[in-house]
Amino acid sequence: MSIKFRAISTLVLLLTTTCVFAENWPAWRGADGKGISQETSLPQKWSATQNIRWKVSLPDIGNSTPVIWNDHVFLTQALDGGKRRALIAFDRKSGKQLWQREVLCDVAETSHKQNPPCSSSAVTDGKSVFAHFASGGVVAYDFSGNQLWHKKFGPVLHRWGNGGSPVIYKNTLIVMQGPGQPTFLAALDKQNGNIVWKSDEVSINSPIFGSWSTPVLLNVGDHDELILPLPGEKIASTGWIKGYNPATGKMLWQCDGLGNEIYTMPIVGPNNKFVVGVSGHKGPIMAVKTGGTGDVTATHRMWRTTEKMPQRIGSGVYHDGHIYLSDANGIAECLDAQTGSVVWKERLGGNLWGSVLLADGKLHVSNLEGDTFVIAASPKYKLIAKNSLAEPIYSAIAVSQGNLFVRTHQHLYCIGE
């Protein structure tokens, strides 16, 4: 074999290997909603000036996470206090703004100052991109920014605003309108926005009652399940983890024992065999087996914590027999996935609102103060790096093609060595 041929073969192998691990990040928690990236060799250290491929200024604060498909980065953005609600497309390689499209919203939402409008992230199937703007409705665009349809469901007037992001199931877009009155799940035809099915849920306008979670879609045996944690029948009752048929909206099963204030997305166990629901302020954590029928509290609930829990905003991940969580009071935790017992609990600092990203055996989580911590995904605690952008971070981290994408209140960053 000639030296030239060996060099070409090596280059092809390297390029092929790179393509295998490069991925899109089409939804808030990635393609499968688990918050896990298969990419390797991601940057571990950065600052406001180190390992920044590009950054672009944003017109206002926001909590949503960017989603990425090939060379497009999409970000939802509130303008004029939410009177205008925008979807912005950026070029992934340079950060150049490609287009910005807006819808008007004449509803004065009663949102919390730390949860501005448009906190819901976009979702894409690679052809169209969809955004749920709460009181501003659901809107679909093609990748050139042409509006395909716009569906309005009325106002969202909960005291803390909304937060759940839409998910795609086959030819439908599934959204949760709420919390507050009314609250419902709905599946919309991706082509035209027409309602395919609608499931009304319990709704109470109370700051301690509601779900800001995003549903997760799982294949369980011979069928699919749409799983979502939801509050109970009244403020004094317990909440539920529920499983639905995503094609019809029919509830398949429910498990009692969660809190009535829920912010996090369900954590998915290996082979989709179980999910873990995490309550918000002082509520319990609960693991339940998937694939049940009816009320499965007595048959499928694996474990439930009973001690008083801290506030939890960000979603966790499963890895190698353990659950990794971030607490709003600045503490990261590792739990045994089979029992819920604490393996380690360590203070990182600040206020941890960011959801946990797992990539290449490492956990990434950000606090409101602008720090992102990189931790070994291991039953033995090890802090690998603490990286500061010195700007508030309320969003999760997205991963695509070897880069990390971080949305702060001032900028959108593309981080890469």
N, C-alpha and C positions, 0 to 999 in steps of 0.2 A: 504493500500500500504506500503510495507516495505521500510525502509530507503535506503537499497541497490538499490531497484528498482527505487526509486525516484531519487537517485544520477545518475543512468545510464540514466534515461529518461531526466534529466537535461543536461547531457553531450551530448546526441544525439541531443537535441534541439539546444544547443549552436553550435555544429558542423554544423548542418543543416543551421542555421541562417548565420553562417560564409560563407558557400558555396554559399548561395543566393547572398551575396554581393560581393563575390570574382569574378574578371573578368579578361579577357585577354585585351591586348591593341595592337591589330594587325596592326594598321596603325598609321600614324603620329598624327592624331587628334582623335584617338580612333576608335572603331568599326563602328560608324555611321558618323564620320567626323565632329562632332559637338564640340569636345573639352570638353565633359562632362563625368564625371565618376559617377557611381551609388554607389561606395564604400563609406563607412562611417568609422569613427574612424581612419582616417589617421593621421600621425604625423603632428603637427603644428609647432614644434620648432626643430631645428637642427643646427649643425655647422660642421666644418671639423672633429670634434672628438665626437660630441654628436649625439646619435641616428643614427649612421652609422652602418648598418649591414655588409656591405662590400664595398670596393672600389678597382678598378683595374686600373692600369696605361694604358694609350692609347698611341699608337706609334706616333701620330701626332695630330695637331689641327683638329677640324671639327665642323660643324654646324648641323649635322643630329641628329634626335631624335631616341632613342632606341624603338623597338617594341617588345612586349612580348606575347608568347603563352605558357601557362602552365609553364614548367621548362626551356624554352628557351628564351634568350634575344638576339636579333639580332641588329647589328649596322653596318652602312656603314662607310668606312674609306678610305681616300686617303693616298697614300704612295709615297715617292719620287716625291713630287710635283704634283701628279696626274698621273704619268707614270704607276703606279700600283693602281688598284682600288679594294678594298677588302670588303667582307662581313664577319663579325666576329660573331660567335655564342658563348654565355656565358651561364653557368649554373645559373639559376635564384636564387637558394638557396645559392650558395657559391661564385659566380662571377668567377669561374674557366673557362678559355677559353676551349671550346669544339673543335672548329675548326676555321680555317681562309682560305677562298678561294679568289683567286685574278684573275682579268683579266688585260691584258696589254692594254695601251692606248698610241698611238704614236702621238696624237694630242695635240699641245700646246694650251690649252684653254686660252682665254683672260679674265680670271676671276678677280674679285676684291680681294684685299688682305684680306678683311673681309668676303669673301664668297669663301672659298677654294673648290676644287672639292669634289664631293660626299656629297654635302649638302642636296641632296634628301634622304629621309628616306625610309627604306624598307617597305614591306607589306607582310602579310602572310595570308593564308586561313586555317592554322592549319595542312596542309600536305606539302605544298611547301612554299618557301620564295622567293620573287622577289625583285630585286634592279635595279633602273634606274641610270646608270653611265654616262649619257649625251653622250659625245663623245666616251665613252667606251662601249656604248650599253646597252641593257637590258638583264639581266641574271636571270635564275631560278635555284634553288637548292632544294633538299629534305632536311629533317631535319638532315640527317647524313652528309650533305655537298657534296653530289654527284651532279655534274652539270647536269641539265636536258636539258637546251638549252641556246643559247646565240644569241641575235639578234642585229645587228648593224644598225644604222640609219644615220651615218655620223657625222661630227663635229658639236659642238655647240660653236659658236664663238662670242657670245654677250659680250660686254665689262664687264658686271657685272656677267657673268657666268649663271648657271641655278639654279633652286630651287624647282620646283614643284615635288611632290612625286606621285608615281603610286597609283591607286585605283583598287579594284577588283569588277567586276560586273558579277555575275553568273559564266560562264565559260571563262570569258575574263579578261585580264589585260589592263587597260586603262592608257596610258601615254601621256604626252605632251612633245614633242621635241621642245626645244626652250628655251628662246626667241632668236631673231635674225633670220637671213635667213639660212634655211627655218624654219618656225614654223608650226607644225601640231599636231592634236590630232590623236591618233591611238589606236585601240583595237586589242590586240593580243590574240590568243588562248592560254590559260594557259598551255595546254598540250605540245605544240610544238613551240610556239612563232610565228606562222604564222599570217599574218595580216588578221583580219576579216573585218575591215573598217578603212578608213583614211579620215580625214577632214583637208584640208589645211586652214591655218589662215593667217591673215595679218602679214607680217614680215618686220621689218626695223632695221638695225643695228645702233641703237641710244641709248645712256645711259638714255634717258628720254622716252623711248618707249619699252614696253614689259610687259608680265605677268609672274610672278614667282609663281603664285598661284597654288593650288591643287584643282581639281574639287571635288564637293560634290554630292553624289548620294541620291536622294530622291524619295519616293513613293508619288505621287500626284494624289489623286483620284483613277482612274482606270488605271494609267500608271506610269512609272518611268521616272525621268528626271535627266540628268547629267548637273549640273550647274557650270559655270566657268566664271569669269570676264576676259575680254580680251580687248586690246587696239583697237582703231578705225581704220579707213581706212588710216589715215595719221597722222603725228605728231601734226598738228594743229587742228585735230578734237577731239571729245570726244570719250571715250571708252564705252564698252557695258558690261552688264551682259547677258549671253546667256544660253538658255536651249536647250539641245540636247536629242534625243532619244538614250539612251546608247546601245541599241541593234543594231542600224544601223548607228549612227553618223549623222543622219539628224537633222538639226537645227529646233527646234520647235518654239522658240520665241527669241526675243532680246529686250532689253530695253536700250535706249541711256541715257548718262548723267554721266558716270564714268570718271575717269582720264585715262591717257594713260600709267601710271607707277603704276603697281599693284603687291603687294607682298602678300597680305593676302588672306586666304581662306574665301569663303562666310560664313556669320553667318546665321544660320537657325532659323526661328521663330517657334512658337508653331504649332504642327500638320502639319509642312512643308508648311504652308500657304503662307509664304513670306521669302525672303532672303535679306540680307543686304550686299552690296558690299562696300569695303573700299579702297579708292585709296591710293597711296603712296604720294610722296612729293607734298604738297600743293593742292592735289586733293580732290574732294568732297566725301561724304558718300551718299549712295543711297539705298533706300528700294524698293523692287518690289515684287508684288504678283506672285506666281508661277501659272502654269497651263494655260498660255496664248497661243496664236497662232499668228505668224507673228511679226510685230513691235508693241510692247505693251506699248511704251513710254507714249502714251496719255491715256491709259486705265488702266494700272496696276502699274504705278509708284506711290508709296505712298507718298514719300517725298525725297528731295534731299537738302543737305546743300549747301549754296552759299558762306559762309565766307571762307577765306583762311585757309586751314588745315595744321597741322604739318606733318612731315614725319611719316608714320606708316609702320612697318615691321611685327610685330607680329599680329596674328589673334585674334579676340575677341569671346565672347560668348553671348548667350541670356539666361536670367533667369527672370521669373516672371514679364514680362512686360517691361524689361529693357535690354539694350545693354551695355556690359562692354568692354572697349577698353584700350589698352596701346599705348601711344605715344612714339616715339623714343627719345623725349626730356625729358623723365623721368616722364611724367604725366599720371595718370590713370583717366579714365572718365566713367561716367554712363550717358546713354542717355535714354530718353523715346522712346520705340520701335515703338510707333504709330506715333510720330511726329518728332523724331530726335532731340528734344530740350535737352539741357544739364541739368541734374539733379544735378550732382556734378562733380567737377574736382579738383584733388588733386595731388600735386607733391610727388612722391615716392623717386626719386633720381636716379642718374646714367643715363644710356642709355637703355631704355626698348626695347629690340628686341624680348624678349620672348613672345610666344603666351599665352593667358590666359587659364588656366585650371579651370573648375568649378567642385568642389567635396564637397559633404556634406554641401552645403550652403556657401562655401567659395571659393574665387578666389585666384589662385596662379599664380604669374608672376615673371619672373627673368630679371635682367638687365645684361649688358655686364660685369659689375664689379664683378659679382659673388654673388649678393644678390638675394634672393627670398622673395617676399612679400606675406603674407597671409592676405587677406582682406575679410570682410563680404560682401557677395553678397546681398546688400541691398541698397535701395534708400537713406539711411543714411550712410555716409562714416564712416568706422571703421577699423583701422589697427589693426590686431590681432597679427602679428609677423613679424619680419624682420630677416631672417636667412642668414648667410654668409658662403660661402665655400671658399672665397678669391681666386677664379679661374674664368677666363672668361667663361660666359655661353651665348652661342648663340642659343642653342636648346630649344625645348619645354620640359615640364615635362610629363613623362609617368606614368601611375598608373596601378598596378596589385597586387592582393592578399594582400592588406593592406600596400603595399610599394610604395614609390615614387622613380622613376628612373631619375637621372639627369646626363646628359652628359656635362662635362666641356671641356675645351681645353686640360686638362691634364689627367682626370680620368672619369670613369663611376662609379657613386655612386648608391647604393641601400640604401634608407633611410627608417628606420622603428623603432618604439619605442620598 
